Amino acid sequence: MATNNTGSNRILVPEARQALDQMKLEIASELGMSNYNSIDKGNLPSRQNGYVGGYMTKRLVHMAQQSMGGGTTTR
């Protein structure tokens, strides 16, 4: 199987970085991590870091579904 060495965390649209960072802070705040921007992520349990990334992915998929006209009404 061929591997892709381009990096999975690379932002393809650099202008989106600020919006993604803002989304990350909003989701972390919703999850009870109000000072997420100043927390040393290395000291957080992987479960908490995973929640933030997982909810970001879920929200981005939901937004994409809505933009394609097949969005769901639940979050």
PDB file of N, CA, C and O in Angstrom:
ATOM      1  N   MET A   1       0.840  -1.179   0.000  1.00  0.00           N
ATOM      2  CA  MET A   1       0.000   0.000   0.000  1.00  0.00           C
ATOM      3  C   MET A   1       0.887   1.244   0.000  1.00  0.00           C
ATOM      4  O   MET A   1       1.847   1.326   0.765  1.00  0.00           O
ATOM      5  N   ALA A   2       0.571   2.186  -0.837  1.00  0.00           N
ATOM      6  CA  ALA A   2       1.336   3.429  -0.933  1.00  0.00           C
ATOM      7  C   ALA A   2       0.997   4.346   0.231  1.00  0.00           C
ATOM      8  O   ALA A   2      -0.135   4.360   0.714  1.00  0.00           O
ATOM      9  N   THR A   3       1.966   5.096   0.667  1.00  0.00           N
ATOM     10  CA  THR A   3       1.742   6.044   1.752  1.00  0.00           C
ATOM     11  C   THR A   3       1.819   7.458   1.217  1.00  0.00           C
ATOM     12  O   THR A   3       2.502   7.731   0.231  1.00  0.00           O
ATOM     13  N   ASN A   4       1.120   8.339   1.870  1.00  0.00           N
ATOM     14  CA  ASN A   4       1.096   9.747   1.476  1.00  0.00           C
ATOM     15  C   ASN A   4       1.845  10.520   2.550  1.00  0.00           C
ATOM     16  O   ASN A   4       1.401  10.572   3.697  1.00  0.00           O
ATOM     17  N   ASN A   5       2.961  11.112   2.200  1.00  0.00           N
ATOM     18  CA  ASN A   5       3.799  11.820   3.163  1.00  0.00           C
ATOM     19  C   ASN A   5       3.538  13.322   3.198  1.00  0.00           C
ATOM     20  O   ASN A   5       4.397  14.079   3.650  1.00  0.00           O
ATOM     21  N   THR A   6       2.382  13.768   2.734  1.00  0.00           N
ATOM     22  CA  THR A   6       2.109  15.200   2.693  1.00  0.00           C
ATOM     23  C   THR A   6       1.711  15.743   4.054  1.00  0.00           C
ATOM     24  O   THR A   6       1.704  16.959   4.242  1.00  0.00           O
ATOM     25  N   GLY A   7       1.382  14.888   5.005  1.00  0.00           N
ATOM     26  CA  GLY A   7       1.010  15.351   6.331  1.00  0.00           C
ATOM     27  C   GLY A   7      -0.479  15.564   6.462  1.00  0.00           C
ATOM     28  O   GLY A   7      -1.076  16.300   5.678  1.00  0.00           O
ATOM     29  N   SER A   8      -1.080  14.927   7.443  1.00  0.00           N
ATOM     30  CA  SER A   8      -2.534  15.007   7.580  1.00  0.00           C
ATOM     31  C   SER A   8      -2.980  16.271   8.306  1.00  0.00           C
ATOM     32  O   SER A   8      -4.161  16.615   8.256  1.00  0.00           O
ATOM     33  N   ASN A   9      -2.080  16.965   8.972  1.00  0.00           N
ATOM     34  CA  ASN A   9      -2.453  18.164   9.723  1.00  0.00           C
ATOM     35  C   ASN A   9      -2.184  19.449   8.953  1.00  0.00           C
ATOM     36  O   ASN A   9      -2.302  20.543   9.505  1.00  0.00           O
ATOM     37  N   ARG A  10      -1.830  19.321   7.704  1.00  0.00           N
ATOM     38  CA  ARG A  10      -1.517  20.491   6.896  1.00  0.00           C
ATOM     39  C   ARG A  10      -2.814  21.154   6.446  1.00  0.00           C
ATOM     40  O   ARG A  10      -3.697  20.488   5.905  1.00  0.00           O
ATOM     41  N   ILE A  11      -2.931  22.439   6.663  1.00  0.00           N
ATOM     42  CA  ILE A  11      -4.104  23.186   6.229  1.00  0.00           C
ATOM     43  C   ILE A  11      -3.935  23.527   4.757  1.00  0.00           C
ATOM     44  O   ILE A  11      -2.966  24.174   4.361  1.00  0.00           O
ATOM     45  N   LEU A  12      -4.891  23.083   3.956  1.00  0.00           N
ATOM     46  CA  LEU A  12      -4.796  23.291   2.512  1.00  0.00           C
ATOM     47  C   LEU A  12      -5.109  24.719   2.111  1.00  0.00           C
ATOM     48  O   LEU A  12      -4.617  25.197   1.089  1.00  0.00           O
ATOM     49  N   VAL A  13      -5.926  25.410   2.904  1.00  0.00           N
ATOM     50  CA  VAL A  13      -6.270  26.800   2.631  1.00  0.00           C
ATOM     51  C   VAL A  13      -5.748  27.624   3.812  1.00  0.00           C
ATOM     52  O   VAL A  13      -6.411  27.700   4.847  1.00  0.00           O
ATOM     53  N   PRO A  14      -4.570  28.242   3.674  1.00  0.00           N
ATOM     54  CA  PRO A  14      -3.962  28.963   4.797  1.00  0.00           C
ATOM     55  C   PRO A  14      -4.869  30.019   5.420  1.00  0.00           C
ATOM     56  O   PRO A  14      -4.769  30.301   6.614  1.00  0.00           O
ATOM     57  N   GLU A  15      -5.750  30.600   4.618  1.00  0.00           N
ATOM     58  CA  GLU A  15      -6.650  31.625   5.146  1.00  0.00           C
ATOM     59  C   GLU A  15      -7.650  31.045   6.151  1.00  0.00           C
ATOM     60  O   GLU A  15      -8.266  31.792   6.912  1.00  0.00           O
ATOM     61  N   ALA A  16      -7.810  29.743   6.158  1.00  0.00           N
ATOM     62  CA  ALA A  16      -8.767  29.085   7.057  1.00  0.00           C
ATOM     63  C   ALA A  16      -8.204  28.884   8.456  1.00  0.00           C
ATOM     64  O   ALA A  16      -8.956  28.547   9.371  1.00  0.00           O
ATOM     65  N   ARG A  17      -6.914  29.080   8.646  1.00  0.00           N
ATOM     66  CA  ARG A  17      -6.286  28.812   9.940  1.00  0.00           C
ATOM     67  C   ARG A  17      -6.956  29.578  11.076  1.00  0.00           C
ATOM     68  O   ARG A  17      -7.242  28.996  12.122  1.00  0.00           O
ATOM     69  N   GLN A  18      -7.210  30.858  10.893  1.00  0.00           N
ATOM     70  CA  GLN A  18      -7.813  31.668  11.948  1.00  0.00           C
ATOM     71  C   GLN A  18      -9.210  31.155  12.301  1.00  0.00           C
ATOM     72  O   GLN A  18      -9.566  31.085  13.477  1.00  0.00           O
ATOM     73  N   ALA A  19      -9.994  30.799  11.293  1.00  0.00           N
ATOM     74  CA  ALA A  19     -11.339  30.283  11.535  1.00  0.00           C
ATOM     75  C   ALA A  19     -11.285  28.948  12.265  1.00  0.00           C
ATOM     76  O   ALA A  19     -12.097  28.697  13.156  1.00  0.00           O
ATOM     77  N   LEU A  20     -10.334  28.085  11.897  1.00  0.00           N
ATOM     78  CA  LEU A  20     -10.196  26.799  12.573  1.00  0.00           C
ATOM     79  C   LEU A  20      -9.738  26.983  14.019  1.00  0.00           C
ATOM     80  O   LEU A  20     -10.219  26.295  14.919  1.00  0.00           O
ATOM     81  N   ASP A  21      -8.812  27.909  14.237  1.00  0.00           N
ATOM     82  CA  ASP A  21      -8.370  28.185  15.612  1.00  0.00           C
ATOM     83  C   ASP A  21      -9.518  28.713  16.457  1.00  0.00           C
ATOM     84  O   ASP A  21      -9.658  28.334  17.620  1.00  0.00           O
ATOM     85  N   GLN A  22     -10.342  29.585  15.881  1.00  0.00           N
ATOM     86  CA  GLN A  22     -11.497  30.132  16.600  1.00  0.00           C
ATOM     87  C   GLN A  22     -12.495  29.024  16.920  1.00  0.00           C
ATOM     88  O   GLN A  22     -13.042  28.972  18.021  1.00  0.00           O
ATOM     89  N   MET A  23     -12.728  28.139  15.953  1.00  0.00           N
ATOM     90  CA  MET A  23     -13.636  27.016  16.178  1.00  0.00           C
ATOM     91  C   MET A  23     -13.112  26.117  17.291  1.00  0.00           C
ATOM     92  O   MET A  23     -13.883  25.648  18.128  1.00  0.00           O
ATOM     93  N   LYS A  24     -11.814  25.879  17.302  1.00  0.00           N
ATOM     94  CA  LYS A  24     -11.199  25.038  18.327  1.00  0.00           C
ATOM     95  C   LYS A  24     -11.424  25.638  19.713  1.00  0.00           C
ATOM     96  O   LYS A  24     -11.757  24.918  20.655  1.00  0.00           O
ATOM     97  N   LEU A  25     -11.242  26.957  19.843  1.00  0.00           N
ATOM     98  CA  LEU A  25     -11.434  27.608  21.140  1.00  0.00           C
ATOM     99  C   LEU A  25     -12.898  27.575  21.566  1.00  0.00           C
ATOM    100  O   LEU A  25     -13.195  27.379  22.745  1.00  0.00           O
ATOM    101  N   GLU A  26     -13.821  27.765  20.611  1.00  0.00           N
ATOM    102  CA  GLU A  26     -15.253  27.719  20.932  1.00  0.00           C
ATOM    103  C   GLU A  26     -15.657  26.334  21.409  1.00  0.00           C
ATOM    104  O   GLU A  26     -16.386  26.202  22.392  1.00  0.00           O
ATOM    105  N   ILE A  27     -15.193  25.308  20.725  1.00  0.00           N
ATOM    106  CA  ILE A  27     -15.545  23.938  21.101  1.00  0.00           C
ATOM    107  C   ILE A  27     -14.933  23.583  22.443  1.00  0.00           C
ATOM    108  O   ILE A  27     -15.592  22.963  23.278  1.00  0.00           O
ATOM    109  N   ALA A  28     -13.680  23.966  22.663  1.00  0.00           N
ATOM    110  CA  ALA A  28     -13.048  23.696  23.955  1.00  0.00           C
ATOM    111  C   ALA A  28     -13.813  24.377  25.079  1.00  0.00           C
ATOM    112  O   ALA A  28     -13.989  23.799  26.152  1.00  0.00           O
ATOM    113  N   SER A  29     -14.268  25.595  24.843  1.00  0.00           N
ATOM    114  CA  SER A  29     -15.050  26.313  25.844  1.00  0.00           C
ATOM    115  C   SER A  29     -16.371  25.592  26.120  1.00  0.00           C
ATOM    116  O   SER A  29     -16.787  25.471  27.272  1.00  0.00           O
ATOM    117  N   GLU A  30     -17.029  25.112  25.054  1.00  0.00           N
ATOM    118  CA  GLU A  30     -18.272  24.356  25.217  1.00  0.00           C
ATOM    119  C   GLU A  30     -18.048  23.085  26.025  1.00  0.00           C
ATOM    120  O   GLU A  30     -18.954  22.618  26.716  1.00  0.00           O
ATOM    121  N   LEU A  31     -16.842  22.522  25.940  1.00  0.00           N
ATOM    122  CA  LEU A  31     -16.512  21.300  26.662  1.00  0.00           C
ATOM    123  C   LEU A  31     -15.962  21.576  28.060  1.00  0.00           C
ATOM    124  O   LEU A  31     -15.532  20.656  28.757  1.00  0.00           O
ATOM    125  N   GLY A  32     -15.977  22.853  28.467  1.00  0.00           N
ATOM    126  CA  GLY A  32     -15.548  23.199  29.821  1.00  0.00           C
ATOM    127  C   GLY A  32     -14.079  23.541  29.958  1.00  0.00           C
ATOM    128  O   GLY A  32     -13.572  23.622  31.076  1.00  0.00           O
ATOM    129  N   MET A  33     -13.388  23.740  28.859  1.00  0.00           N
ATOM    130  CA  MET A  33     -11.972  24.111  28.889  1.00  0.00           C
ATOM    131  C   MET A  33     -11.849  25.555  28.426  1.00  0.00           C
ATOM    132  O   MET A  33     -11.394  25.821  27.313  1.00  0.00           O
ATOM    133  N   SER A  34     -12.253  26.477  29.275  1.00  0.00           N
ATOM    134  CA  SER A  34     -12.347  27.883  28.882  1.00  0.00           C
ATOM    135  C   SER A  34     -10.988  28.530  28.603  1.00  0.00           C
ATOM    136  O   SER A  34     -10.924  29.518  27.870  1.00  0.00           O
ATOM    137  N   ASN A  35      -9.931  28.012  29.155  1.00  0.00           N
ATOM    138  CA  ASN A  35      -8.596  28.588  28.939  1.00  0.00           C
ATOM    139  C   ASN A  35      -7.745  27.687  28.048  1.00  0.00           C
ATOM    140  O   ASN A  35      -6.535  27.579  28.248  1.00  0.00           O
ATOM    141  N   TYR A  36      -8.368  27.045  27.073  1.00  0.00           N
ATOM    142  CA  TYR A  36      -7.704  26.064  26.212  1.00  0.00           C
ATOM    143  C   TYR A  36      -6.518  26.653  25.461  1.00  0.00           C
ATOM    144  O   TYR A  36      -5.530  25.959  25.221  1.00  0.00           O
ATOM    145  N   ASN A  37      -6.606  27.908  25.092  1.00  0.00           N
ATOM    146  CA  ASN A  37      -5.528  28.545  24.329  1.00  0.00           C
ATOM    147  C   ASN A  37      -4.235  28.633  25.135  1.00  0.00           C
ATOM    148  O   ASN A  37      -3.144  28.582  24.567  1.00  0.00           O
ATOM    149  N   SER A  38      -4.353  28.766  26.457  1.00  0.00           N
ATOM    150  CA  SER A  38      -3.163  28.927  27.286  1.00  0.00           C
ATOM    151  C   SER A  38      -2.756  27.641  28.005  1.00  0.00           C
ATOM    152  O   SER A  38      -1.762  27.633  28.731  1.00  0.00           O
ATOM    153  N   ILE A  39      -3.502  26.565  27.815  1.00  0.00           N
ATOM    154  CA  ILE A  39      -3.182  25.281  28.453  1.00  0.00           C
ATOM    155  C   ILE A  39      -2.059  24.601  27.690  1.00  0.00           C
ATOM    156  O   ILE A  39      -2.023  24.642  26.460  1.00  0.00           O
ATOM    157  N   ASP A  40      -1.138  23.972  28.422  1.00  0.00           N
ATOM    158  CA  ASP A  40      -0.111  23.138  27.800  1.00  0.00           C
ATOM    159  C   ASP A  40      -0.782  21.840  27.375  1.00  0.00           C
ATOM    160  O   ASP A  40      -1.099  21.000  28.217  1.00  0.00           O
ATOM    161  N   LYS A  41      -1.002  21.671  26.069  1.00  0.00           N
ATOM    162  CA  LYS A  41      -1.752  20.523  25.563  1.00  0.00           C
ATOM    163  C   LYS A  41      -1.075  19.201  25.911  1.00  0.00           C
ATOM    164  O   LYS A  41      -1.731  18.161  25.965  1.00  0.00           O
ATOM    165  N   GLY A  42       0.234  19.240  26.147  1.00  0.00           N
ATOM    166  CA  GLY A  42       0.959  18.033  26.533  1.00  0.00           C
ATOM    167  C   GLY A  42       0.581  17.532  27.917  1.00  0.00           C
ATOM    168  O   GLY A  42       0.805  16.365  28.240  1.00  0.00           O
ATOM    169  N   ASN A  43       0.010  18.407  28.736  1.00  0.00           N
ATOM    170  CA  ASN A  43      -0.404  18.012  30.080  1.00  0.00           C
ATOM    171  C   ASN A  43      -1.864  17.584  30.154  1.00  0.00           C
ATOM    172  O   ASN A  43      -2.321  17.118  31.199  1.00  0.00           O
ATOM    173  N   LEU A  44      -2.601  17.737  29.054  1.00  0.00           N
ATOM    174  CA  LEU A  44      -4.004  17.309  29.021  1.00  0.00           C
ATOM    175  C   LEU A  44      -4.075  15.824  28.686  1.00  0.00           C
ATOM    176  O   LEU A  44      -3.259  15.318  27.917  1.00  0.00           O
ATOM    177  N   PRO A  45      -5.039  15.136  29.257  1.00  0.00           N
ATOM    178  CA  PRO A  45      -5.236  13.736  28.856  1.00  0.00           C
ATOM    179  C   PRO A  45      -5.606  13.671  27.376  1.00  0.00           C
ATOM    180  O   PRO A  45      -6.266  14.571  26.857  1.00  0.00           O
ATOM    181  N   SER A  46      -5.184  12.614  26.705  1.00  0.00           N
ATOM    182  CA  SER A  46      -5.470  12.480  25.278  1.00  0.00           C
ATOM    183  C   SER A  46      -6.963  12.469  25.017  1.00  0.00           C
ATOM    184  O   SER A  46      -7.405  12.875  23.942  1.00  0.00           O
ATOM    185  N   ARG A  47      -7.744  12.014  25.978  1.00  0.00           N
ATOM    186  CA  ARG A  47      -9.198  11.995  25.809  1.00  0.00           C
ATOM    187  C   ARG A  47      -9.733  13.417  25.624  1.00  0.00           C
ATOM    188  O   ARG A  47     -10.576  13.651  24.758  1.00  0.00           O
ATOM    189  N   GLN A  48      -9.252  14.369  26.432  1.00  0.00           N
ATOM    190  CA  GLN A  48      -9.726  15.755  26.313  1.00  0.00           C
ATOM    191  C   GLN A  48      -9.291  16.375  24.998  1.00  0.00           C
ATOM    192  O   GLN A  48     -10.091  17.034  24.333  1.00  0.00           O
ATOM    193  N   ASN A  49      -8.036  16.175  24.610  1.00  0.00           N
ATOM    194  CA  ASN A  49      -7.567  16.691  23.318  1.00  0.00           C
ATOM    195  C   ASN A  49      -8.351  16.051  22.181  1.00  0.00           C
ATOM    196  O   ASN A  49      -8.685  16.718  21.202  1.00  0.00           O
ATOM    197  N   GLY A  50      -8.643  14.771  22.305  1.00  0.00           N
ATOM    198  CA  GLY A  50      -9.398  14.065  21.280  1.00  0.00           C
ATOM    199  C   GLY A  50     -10.819  14.573  21.154  1.00  0.00           C
ATOM    200  O   GLY A  50     -11.365  14.643  20.053  1.00  0.00           O
ATOM    201  N   TYR A  51     -11.422  14.930  22.286  1.00  0.00           N
ATOM    202  CA  TYR A  51     -12.781  15.487  22.243  1.00  0.00           C
ATOM    203  C   TYR A  51     -12.811  16.749  21.401  1.00  0.00           C
ATOM    204  O   TYR A  51     -13.705  16.920  20.573  1.00  0.00           O
ATOM    205  N   VAL A  52     -11.847  17.633  21.600  1.00  0.00           N
ATOM    206  CA  VAL A  52     -11.823  18.894  20.860  1.00  0.00           C
ATOM    207  C   VAL A  52     -11.695  18.616  19.366  1.00  0.00           C
ATOM    208  O   VAL A  52     -12.468  19.148  18.569  1.00  0.00           O
ATOM    209  N   GLY A  53     -10.734  17.792  18.981  1.00  0.00           N
ATOM    210  CA  GLY A  53     -10.553  17.464  17.575  1.00  0.00           C
ATOM    211  C   GLY A  53     -11.738  16.718  16.989  1.00  0.00           C
ATOM    212  O   GLY A  53     -12.127  16.961  15.846  1.00  0.00           O
ATOM    213  N   GLY A  54     -12.308  15.817  17.762  1.00  0.00           N
ATOM    214  CA  GLY A  54     -13.454  15.052  17.296  1.00  0.00           C
ATOM    215  C   GLY A  54     -14.674  15.917  17.058  1.00  0.00           C
ATOM    216  O   GLY A  54     -15.373  15.759  16.056  1.00  0.00           O
ATOM    217  N   TYR A  55     -14.931  16.835  17.983  1.00  0.00           N
ATOM    218  CA  TYR A  55     -16.071  17.730  17.810  1.00  0.00           C
ATOM    219  C   TYR A  55     -15.844  18.710  16.661  1.00  0.00           C
ATOM    220  O   TYR A  55     -16.791  19.098  15.977  1.00  0.00           O
ATOM    221  N   MET A  56     -14.583  19.110  16.448  1.00  0.00           N
ATOM    222  CA  MET A  56     -14.287  19.972  15.297  1.00  0.00           C
ATOM    223  C   MET A  56     -14.620  19.233  14.002  1.00  0.00           C
ATOM    224  O   MET A  56     -15.255  19.790  13.106  1.00  0.00           O
ATOM    225  N   THR A  57     -14.190  17.987  13.910  1.00  0.00           N
ATOM    226  CA  THR A  57     -14.451  17.188  12.725  1.00  0.00           C
ATOM    227  C   THR A  57     -15.948  17.010  12.516  1.00  0.00           C
ATOM    228  O   THR A  57     -16.448  17.154  11.400  1.00  0.00           O
ATOM    229  N   LYS A  58     -16.655  16.699  13.588  1.00  0.00           N
ATOM    230  CA  LYS A  58     -18.100  16.506  13.506  1.00  0.00           C
ATOM    231  C   LYS A  58     -18.787  17.773  12.995  1.00  0.00           C
ATOM    232  O   LYS A  58     -19.671  17.704  12.140  1.00  0.00           O
ATOM    233  N   ARG A  59     -18.380  18.921  13.516  1.00  0.00           N
ATOM    234  CA  ARG A  59     -18.992  20.192  13.111  1.00  0.00           C
ATOM    235  C   ARG A  59     -18.651  20.526  11.653  1.00  0.00           C
ATOM    236  O   ARG A  59     -19.508  21.009  10.913  1.00  0.00           O
ATOM    237  N   LEU A  60     -17.415  20.273  11.242  1.00  0.00           N
ATOM    238  CA  LEU A  60     -17.022  20.554   9.861  1.00  0.00           C
ATOM    239  C   LEU A  60     -17.768  19.655   8.878  1.00  0.00           C
ATOM    240  O   LEU A  60     -18.163  20.107   7.804  1.00  0.00           O
ATOM    241  N   VAL A  61     -17.964  18.385   9.238  1.00  0.00           N
ATOM    242  CA  VAL A  61     -18.725  17.480   8.378  1.00  0.00           C
ATOM    243  C   VAL A  61     -20.168  17.966   8.281  1.00  0.00           C
ATOM    244  O   VAL A  61     -20.758  17.970   7.201  1.00  0.00           O
ATOM    245  N   HIS A  62     -20.726  18.371   9.405  1.00  0.00           N
ATOM    246  CA  HIS A  62     -22.101  18.880   9.423  1.00  0.00           C
ATOM    247  C   HIS A  62     -22.232  20.113   8.525  1.00  0.00           C
ATOM    248  O   HIS A  62     -23.199  20.236   7.773  1.00  0.00           O
ATOM    249  N   MET A  63     -21.268  21.016   8.607  1.00  0.00           N
ATOM    250  CA  MET A  63     -21.297  22.214   7.773  1.00  0.00           C
ATOM    251  C   MET A  63     -21.193  21.847   6.296  1.00  0.00           C
ATOM    252  O   MET A  63     -21.874  22.445   5.463  1.00  0.00           O
ATOM    253  N   ALA A  64     -20.357  20.878   5.964  1.00  0.00           N
ATOM    254  CA  ALA A  64     -20.203  20.462   4.574  1.00  0.00           C
ATOM    255  C   ALA A  64     -21.491  19.830   4.063  1.00  0.00           C
ATOM    256  O   ALA A  64     -21.893  20.067   2.924  1.00  0.00           O
ATOM    257  N   GLN A  65     -22.136  19.028   4.902  1.00  0.00           N
ATOM    258  CA  GLN A  65     -23.398  18.410   4.503  1.00  0.00           C
ATOM    259  C   GLN A  65     -24.458  19.468   4.235  1.00  0.00           C
ATOM    260  O   GLN A  65     -25.210  19.368   3.265  1.00  0.00           O
ATOM    261  N   GLN A  66     -24.517  20.470   5.083  1.00  0.00           N
ATOM    262  CA  GLN A  66     -25.489  21.538   4.888  1.00  0.00           C
ATOM    263  C   GLN A  66     -25.209  22.301   3.599  1.00  0.00           C
ATOM    264  O   GLN A  66     -26.137  22.647   2.869  1.00  0.00           O
ATOM    265  N   SER A  67     -23.947  22.562   3.317  1.00  0.00           N
ATOM    266  CA  SER A  67     -23.613  23.328   2.117  1.00  0.00           C
ATOM    267  C   SER A  67     -23.900  22.544   0.837  1.00  0.00           C
ATOM    268  O   SER A  67     -24.102  23.131  -0.226  1.00  0.00           O
ATOM    269  N   MET A  68     -23.918  21.207   0.945  1.00  0.00           N
ATOM    270  CA  MET A  68     -24.227  20.378  -0.220  1.00  0.00           C
ATOM    271  C   MET A  68     -25.726  20.110  -0.331  1.00  0.00           C
ATOM    272  O   MET A  68     -26.169  19.412  -1.242  1.00  0.00           O
ATOM    273  N   GLY A  69     -26.495  20.660   0.585  1.00  0.00           N
ATOM    274  CA  GLY A  69     -27.940  20.511   0.514  1.00  0.00           C
ATOM    275  C   GLY A  69     -28.467  19.243   1.143  1.00  0.00           C
ATOM    276  O   GLY A  69     -29.675  19.006   1.126  1.00  0.00           O
ATOM    277  N   GLY A  70     -27.603  18.428   1.694  1.00  0.00           N
ATOM    278  CA  GLY A  70     -28.059  17.192   2.313  1.00  0.00           C
ATOM    279  C   GLY A  70     -27.842  17.179   3.796  1.00  0.00           C
ATOM    280  O   GLY A  70     -27.698  16.116   4.398  1.00  0.00           O
ATOM    281  N   GLY A  71     -27.817  18.369   4.406  1.00  0.00           N
ATOM    282  CA  GLY A  71     -27.525  18.477   5.827  1.00  0.00           C
ATOM    283  C   GLY A  71     -28.605  17.876   6.703  1.00  0.00           C
ATOM    284  O   GLY A  71     -29.780  17.812   6.340  1.00  0.00           O
ATOM    285  N   THR A  72     -28.162  17.442   7.863  1.00  0.00           N
ATOM    286  CA  THR A  72     -29.088  16.925   8.855  1.00  0.00           C
ATOM    287  C   THR A  72     -29.440  18.033   9.819  1.00  0.00           C
ATOM    288  O   THR A  72     -28.752  19.052   9.871  1.00  0.00           O
ATOM    289  N   THR A  73     -30.486  17.851  10.571  1.00  0.00           N
ATOM    290  CA  THR A  73     -30.924  18.897  11.494  1.00  0.00           C
ATOM    291  C   THR A  73     -30.364  18.707  12.887  1.00  0.00           C
ATOM    292  O   THR A  73     -30.536  19.585  13.732  1.00  0.00           O
ATOM    293  N   THR A  74     -29.688  17.573  13.166  1.00  0.00           N
ATOM    294  CA  THR A  74     -29.132  17.336  14.503  1.00  0.00           C
ATOM    295  C   THR A  74     -27.656  17.615  14.491  1.00  0.00           C
ATOM    296  O   THR A  74     -27.009  17.598  13.443  1.00  0.00           O
ATOM    297  N   ARG A  75     -27.137  17.870  15.652  1.00  0.00           N
ATOM    298  CA  ARG A  75     -25.727  18.162  15.808  1.00  0.00           C
ATOM    299  C   ARG A  75     -25.035  17.108  16.571  1.00  0.00           C
ATOM    300  O   ARG A  75     -23.828  17.200  16.796  1.00  0.00           O
TER     301      ARG A  75
END
